[in-house]
Amino acid sequence: MSQSNIILKLKNDAEAVNAFPNKKKEFFITLINASPNYLPQARVRIEGPPQIKYLINSEWYGGVAAGKSKKRLFSIIPKEEGIFKLTAALSSKSQPIISVPIEVRAGNVAIVQKVSEPTMEASTKTLKKVNCPFCHELIDSDASFCPHCGSNIQQKLQESKDKVKETKFCVKCGTELPSDAKFCAKCGTKLK
């Protein structure tokens, strides 16, 4: 049975145990047997720094059937304020030891948020292409400068806004078009 088939975690997928200094804190650790085999007699023991007093630090889960889970109650008292790392170690007569870290946040402590990695969706975002108003090469619609000729696109856009041109709208899709357009640039409808 591989270690990836056995999952050890805090109940309800909690990311940490939140406690107060010098106050008893109880929490559950869930053992999930995601393998197709029966897991005989399993024991979880928590260990960590001396700033934590362990009231219940070891529990037997008995046998855990395939695809089932069991939870057991553990109890600690943090002796001071801070963030502490515990280790929950799973052992069984026929299994290797599996260890997972458990964070204990005691008192008012600042929590550093992890910066998430950009997803593939964001990196594969399709940008609309337009022609550069200076060299007429295709560029991204949100570009400030043309990568081909180096012209300031934003300046050109501002100049075109300053020159008030008459426009008309496509009767089919509503796209704004120059007054001298004969066809819609978006849907191709012939204009009057």
Contacts in CASP RR format, 6 or more apart in sequence:
PFRMAT RR
TARGET T0000
AUTHOR 0000-0000-0000
METHOD contacts of the structure
MODEL  1
MSQSNIILKLKNDAEAVNAFPNKKKEFFITLINASPNYLPQARVRIEGPP
QIKYLINSEWYGGVAAGKSKKRLFSIIPKEEGIFKLTAALSSKSQPIISV
PIEVRAGNVAIVQKVSEPTMEASTKTLKKVNCPFCHELIDSDASFCPHCG
SNIQQKLQESKDKVKETKFCVKCGTELPSDAKFCAKCGTKLK
1 35 0 8 1.000
1 37 0 8 1.000
1 39 0 8 1.000
1 95 0 8 1.000
2 35 0 8 1.000
3 96 0 8 1.000
3 98 0 8 1.000
5 33 0 8 1.000
5 34 0 8 1.000
5 35 0 8 1.000
6 31 0 8 1.000
6 32 0 8 1.000
6 33 0 8 1.000
6 34 0 8 1.000
6 35 0 8 1.000
6 39 0 8 1.000
6 90 0 8 1.000
6 95 0 8 1.000
6 98 0 8 1.000
7 30 0 8 1.000
7 31 0 8 1.000
7 32 0 8 1.000
7 34 0 8 1.000
8 29 0 8 1.000
8 30 0 8 1.000
8 31 0 8 1.000
8 32 0 8 1.000
8 44 0 8 1.000
8 88 0 8 1.000
8 90 0 8 1.000
8 98 0 8 1.000
8 100 0 8 1.000
9 29 0 8 1.000
9 30 0 8 1.000
9 32 0 8 1.000
9 100 0 8 1.000
10 16 0 8 1.000
10 17 0 8 1.000
10 27 0 8 1.000
10 28 0 8 1.000
10 29 0 8 1.000
10 30 0 8 1.000
10 102 0 8 1.000
11 27 0 8 1.000
11 28 0 8 1.000
11 29 0 8 1.000
11 30 0 8 1.000
11 71 0 8 1.000
14 27 0 8 1.000
15 103 0 8 1.000
16 102 0 8 1.000
16 103 0 8 1.000
16 104 0 8 1.000
16 105 0 8 1.000
17 25 0 8 1.000
17 27 0 8 1.000
17 76 0 8 1.000
17 86 0 8 1.000
17 102 0 8 1.000
17 103 0 8 1.000
17 104 0 8 1.000
17 105 0 8 1.000
18 25 0 8 1.000
18 105 0 8 1.000
19 25 0 8 1.000
19 76 0 8 1.000
19 78 0 8 1.000
19 104 0 8 1.000
19 105 0 8 1.000
19 106 0 8 1.000
19 107 0 8 1.000
20 78 0 8 1.000
20 106 0 8 1.000
20 107 0 8 1.000
21 78 0 8 1.000
21 79 0 8 1.000
21 80 0 8 1.000
21 81 0 8 1.000
21 106 0 8 1.000
21 107 0 8 1.000
22 77 0 8 1.000
22 78 0 8 1.000
22 79 0 8 1.000
23 77 0 8 1.000
23 78 0 8 1.000
24 55 0 8 1.000
24 75 0 8 1.000
24 76 0 8 1.000
24 77 0 8 1.000
25 75 0 8 1.000
25 76 0 8 1.000
25 77 0 8 1.000
25 78 0 8 1.000
25 104 0 8 1.000
26 56 0 8 1.000
26 73 0 8 1.000
26 74 0 8 1.000
26 75 0 8 1.000
27 73 0 8 1.000
27 74 0 8 1.000
27 75 0 8 1.000
27 76 0 8 1.000
28 71 0 8 1.000
28 72 0 8 1.000
28 73 0 8 1.000
28 74 0 8 1.000
29 44 0 8 1.000
29 46 0 8 1.000
29 59 0 8 1.000
29 71 0 8 1.000
29 72 0 8 1.000
29 74 0 8 1.000
29 88 0 8 1.000
29 102 0 8 1.000
30 69 0 8 1.000
30 70 0 8 1.000
30 71 0 8 1.000
31 42 0 8 1.000
31 44 0 8 1.000
31 61 0 8 1.000
31 64 0 8 1.000
31 69 0 8 1.000
31 70 0 8 1.000
31 71 0 8 1.000
31 72 0 8 1.000
31 90 0 8 1.000
32 67 0 8 1.000
32 68 0 8 1.000
32 69 0 8 1.000
33 39 0 8 1.000
33 64 0 8 1.000
33 65 0 8 1.000
33 66 0 8 1.000
33 67 0 8 1.000
33 68 0 8 1.000
33 69 0 8 1.000
34 67 0 8 1.000
35 66 0 8 1.000
35 67 0 8 1.000
36 66 0 8 1.000
36 67 0 8 1.000
37 66 0 8 1.000
38 63 0 8 1.000
38 64 0 8 1.000
38 65 0 8 1.000
38 66 0 8 1.000
39 63 0 8 1.000
39 64 0 8 1.000
39 65 0 8 1.000
39 66 0 8 1.000
39 92 0 8 1.000
39 95 0 8 1.000
40 62 0 8 1.000
40 63 0 8 1.000
40 92 0 8 1.000
40 93 0 8 1.000
40 94 0 8 1.000
41 60 0 8 1.000
41 61 0 8 1.000
41 62 0 8 1.000
41 63 0 8 1.000
41 92 0 8 1.000
41 93 0 8 1.000
42 60 0 8 1.000
42 61 0 8 1.000
42 62 0 8 1.000
42 63 0 8 1.000
42 64 0 8 1.000
42 90 0 8 1.000
42 91 0 8 1.000
42 92 0 8 1.000
42 95 0 8 1.000
43 58 0 8 1.000
43 59 0 8 1.000
43 60 0 8 1.000
43 61 0 8 1.000
43 90 0 8 1.000
43 91 0 8 1.000
43 92 0 8 1.000
44 58 0 8 1.000
44 59 0 8 1.000
44 61 0 8 1.000
44 72 0 8 1.000
44 88 0 8 1.000
44 89 0 8 1.000
44 90 0 8 1.000
45 57 0 8 1.000
45 58 0 8 1.000
45 88 0 8 1.000
45 89 0 8 1.000
45 91 0 8 1.000
46 54 0 8 1.000
46 57 0 8 1.000
46 58 0 8 1.000
46 74 0 8 1.000
46 76 0 8 1.000
46 86 0 8 1.000
46 87 0 8 1.000
46 88 0 8 1.000
46 89 0 8 1.000
46 102 0 8 1.000
47 54 0 8 1.000
47 57 0 8 1.000
47 86 0 8 1.000
47 87 0 8 1.000
47 89 0 8 1.000
48 84 0 8 1.000
48 85 0 8 1.000
48 86 0 8 1.000
48 87 0 8 1.000
49 84 0 8 1.000
49 85 0 8 1.000
50 79 0 8 1.000
51 78 0 8 1.000
51 79 0 8 1.000
51 80 0 8 1.000
51 82 0 8 1.000
51 84 0 8 1.000
52 76 0 8 1.000
52 77 0 8 1.000
52 78 0 8 1.000
52 79 0 8 1.000
52 84 0 8 1.000
52 86 0 8 1.000
52 104 0 8 1.000
53 76 0 8 1.000
53 77 0 8 1.000
53 78 0 8 1.000
53 79 0 8 1.000
54 75 0 8 1.000
54 76 0 8 1.000
55 75 0 8 1.000
55 76 0 8 1.000
55 77 0 8 1.000
56 73 0 8 1.000
56 74 0 8 1.000
56 75 0 8 1.000
57 74 0 8 1.000
57 76 0 8 1.000
59 72 0 8 1.000
59 73 0 8 1.000
59 74 0 8 1.000
60 72 0 8 1.000
61 70 0 8 1.000
61 72 0 8 1.000
62 70 0 8 1.000
63 70 0 8 1.000
64 70 0 8 1.000
76 86 0 8 1.000
76 104 0 8 1.000
78 84 0 8 1.000
78 104 0 8 1.000
78 106 0 8 1.000
78 107 0 8 1.000
80 106 0 8 1.000
81 106 0 8 1.000
81 107 0 8 1.000
81 108 0 8 1.000
81 109 0 8 1.000
82 105 0 8 1.000
82 106 0 8 1.000
82 107 0 8 1.000
82 109 0 8 1.000
83 103 0 8 1.000
83 104 0 8 1.000
83 105 0 8 1.000
83 106 0 8 1.000
83 109 0 8 1.000
83 111 0 8 1.000
84 103 0 8 1.000
84 104 0 8 1.000
84 106 0 8 1.000
85 101 0 8 1.000
85 102 0 8 1.000
85 103 0 8 1.000
85 104 0 8 1.000
86 101 0 8 1.000
86 102 0 8 1.000
86 103 0 8 1.000
86 104 0 8 1.000
87 99 0 8 1.000
87 100 0 8 1.000
87 101 0 8 1.000
87 102 0 8 1.000
88 99 0 8 1.000
88 100 0 8 1.000
88 101 0 8 1.000
88 102 0 8 1.000
89 97 0 8 1.000
89 98 0 8 1.000
89 99 0 8 1.000
90 97 0 8 1.000
90 98 0 8 1.000
90 99 0 8 1.000
91 97 0 8 1.000
105 111 0 8 1.000
127 140 0 8 1.000
127 141 0 8 1.000
127 142 0 8 1.000
128 140 0 8 1.000
128 141 0 8 1.000
129 138 0 8 1.000
129 139 0 8 1.000
129 140 0 8 1.000
129 141 0 8 1.000
130 138 0 8 1.000
130 139 0 8 1.000
130 140 0 8 1.000
130 141 0 8 1.000
131 137 0 8 1.000
131 138 0 8 1.000
131 139 0 8 1.000
132 138 0 8 1.000
132 139 0 8 1.000
132 146 0 8 1.000
132 148 0 8 1.000
132 149 0 8 1.000
132 151 0 8 1.000
132 153 0 8 1.000
133 151 0 8 1.000
133 153 0 8 1.000
133 156 0 8 1.000
133 157 0 8 1.000
133 160 0 8 1.000
134 146 0 8 1.000
134 149 0 8 1.000
134 151 0 8 1.000
134 156 0 8 1.000
135 146 0 8 1.000
135 148 0 8 1.000
135 149 0 8 1.000
135 151 0 8 1.000
137 146 0 8 1.000
137 148 0 8 1.000
137 149 0 8 1.000
139 146 0 8 1.000
139 147 0 8 1.000
139 148 0 8 1.000
139 153 0 8 1.000
143 153 0 8 1.000
144 152 0 8 1.000
144 153 0 8 1.000
144 154 0 8 1.000
145 151 0 8 1.000
145 152 0 8 1.000
145 153 0 8 1.000
146 153 0 8 1.000
165 178 0 8 1.000
165 179 0 8 1.000
166 179 0 8 1.000
167 176 0 8 1.000
167 177 0 8 1.000
167 178 0 8 1.000
167 179 0 8 1.000
168 176 0 8 1.000
168 177 0 8 1.000
168 178 0 8 1.000
168 179 0 8 1.000
168 181 0 8 1.000
168 191 0 8 1.000
169 175 0 8 1.000
169 176 0 8 1.000
169 177 0 8 1.000
170 177 0 8 1.000
170 184 0 8 1.000
170 186 0 8 1.000
170 187 0 8 1.000
170 189 0 8 1.000
170 191 0 8 1.000
171 189 0 8 1.000
171 191 0 8 1.000
172 184 0 8 1.000
172 187 0 8 1.000
172 189 0 8 1.000
173 184 0 8 1.000
173 186 0 8 1.000
173 187 0 8 1.000
173 189 0 8 1.000
175 184 0 8 1.000
175 185 0 8 1.000
175 186 0 8 1.000
175 187 0 8 1.000
177 184 0 8 1.000
177 185 0 8 1.000
177 191 0 8 1.000
181 191 0 8 1.000
182 190 0 8 1.000
182 191 0 8 1.000
183 189 0 8 1.000
183 190 0 8 1.000
183 191 0 8 1.000
184 191 0 8 1.000
END
